[in-house]
Amino acid sequence: MNNTNTAINEIRNLIRVNYERMVAFEQASFNITDNALKTYFEQKAAESEMNIAELNEVLSSLSGEKFEVEESMEQNMLGASHLFTGQKNVNVVLKNILFLEKTIIGWYKSGMKNLKGISQSFNQILSKHSVGIEASHVYVKSC
């Protein structure tokens, strides 16, 4: 069914971008000395990990399989893998986080539009993820 294939592809893409977000926040927390930001970045990495688990549960219910995101990471869908490696000052890290979060918000908006009507519980999951990412974007803007 075409709608199911579209949903599977959209969910896989959201899993990939959450994985990239998780890795980025882990790298950002490693490269930052400010303890409050380090803790915040670690929490956001954990949030992305939870998002991946929830999206994988939905994917499993649609396709009967879990998505192994690590195997597809060479795609670098967000083009952000280089932004969080090496020593960076806090302003550069925050600027890169803002870029990353804004990009992921766009992926979620597109995904929610394309998956509208799949199921109410799935729409709630996407909405919850999107709200968390948008709140993070607002927080980082205020830093």
N, C-alpha and C positions, 0 to 999 in steps of 0.2 A: 504494500500500500504506500502510495507516494507521501502522504502525511506522516506516516510512521518513519519512513526513510529521512524525511526532512527533520523530524524531531530528533532522530538518532544523531544525525550530523550536527545539528545545533547543540545538542547536549555534549557531544564530544568536543566541540569547539569551546564551550564554556568550561569544561573540565580542563582543557589545555591552558586556557588563559588564567584560570585559577591556579594551576600548577606553576605557571610562569610568575604569577603574583606571589605565590608562596615562596618560591626560590628567591625572588627579588627582595622580599621583606627579610628573609633569612640572611641574605648577603648584606642588606642595609644594616641589620642589627649587629652583624659581625664587624662592620666597618665604621661604627659610630661609637663615640665615647660617652655621650650624654646618656646617663642611666635611664631617665624617663623615656626618652625616645627609643632606646634599646628595648626596653620592656614593651613599649607600644608596638614596635615593629615585630617583636616576637609574638605578641597577641594577634597581630594581623596575619602573620604566617600561619598560626594555628587556625584562625578563622577561615583562611583559604583551604586549609587541609580539611576542615569540616565541610566546607562547600563542596569540595571534590567528593567526599564520601556521600553526601546527600544526592548530588547529581549522578553519581555512579549507581546509587540505589534505584533512581528513576530510570536510568539507562538499562539496568538489569531487568526491570519490570517490562520495558518495551522490547528489548532485544534478546533477553536471556543471557547476556554476557556483561562482564565488567570491562571497563576500558583501562588498559595499561598505558597511562599517559607518558611514562618515562621513555617508552619505546618510540614515541613520536615527537620527542622534544627538539629534534634537529630542525623542525619547521620554524621555530622561533616566531610564532604568529604575531607577537606584539613588537618584535624588533627591539626588545629592551634588554636582552641578556647582557650586553656590554655596559649598561648604565650603572650597575651596582657592584662591579668587580673592582678591585684595587682600592687604594686609599683615596677617599673623597671627603671634602669638608662637609659639614652639616648642611650648608645652604645648597650645595650641589645635590646631595642625597635627597633633600626635601623637594627640590625642583624636579628631580627624576621621578620621585614618588607621585607628585602631582600629575606628571605626564602619564605615568603608568595607570593611575586610578582613573583619569579622564578617559583614557583609551578603553579600559575595561568597562566603564559605565556605558560607553557606546556599544560594546559587544553585548552587554546585558539588555540594553534597550532594543537592539536589533533582534536578539533572541526572544525576548518577551513578545515582540510584535509578531515574529514568525511562528511562535508556538502558542499564540493566544487560542484558548479553547481546548487545548490538549486535555487538561484536567484542572479542576480548581485547586487541588492540593499541590500540583506541580507549579501552577501560577503563583501560589503562596510562597513556595520555596524560592522561586526566581525573584519575587518581590522582596523577600527577606534578605537574600544575598545582595540585591541591588541597593537596598536601603543601607546595609552595612558598609558597602563600598563607597556609596555617596557620603555617608557620615565620616568615613575615613578621609575622603577627599577634602571635606569641609574642615576637619580637624587639622590636617597637614597645612592647609592654606593659612590657618590661624597661627601656626608656629613661627 
